[in-house]
């Protein structure tokens, strides 16, 4: 049985903040398997230094923690203990026990919060008016029927 193949548009070394609106780092257990993904975390540091937003969810927060990118920014993950286990992490004082956190150009979320993660990405990109973003979140996180009406009226 053949599977689909994903072919990137360009290699990581050619990815530049100047040509990007946002860098999203998806979570995976591969982030816990050593430094295989360290180049991606270092690239996130380049993006943040250039003022281009970075969004990391689940295991990707560990990669950012190891690079020291969470030490001086409010952030979240699955649990603070998960990040404290990462060599190089000194940001526990900035850890927030929330579904998703936006601090300047950084969005972080734990493994169970993809809708809240998307909400904070949309907020950072100023993709929706605040009332529409709130309705979007209520619809997709809580199946709130009143939110549907707000979205349809927009």
Secondary structure by P-SEA (a helix, b strand, c coil): cbbbbbbbcccccccccccccbbbbbbcccccccccaaaaaaaaaaaaaacbbbbbccaaaaaaaaaccccccccccccaaaaaaccccccccccccccccccccbbbbccccaaaaaaaaaaaaccccaaaaaaaaaaaacccaaaaaaaaac
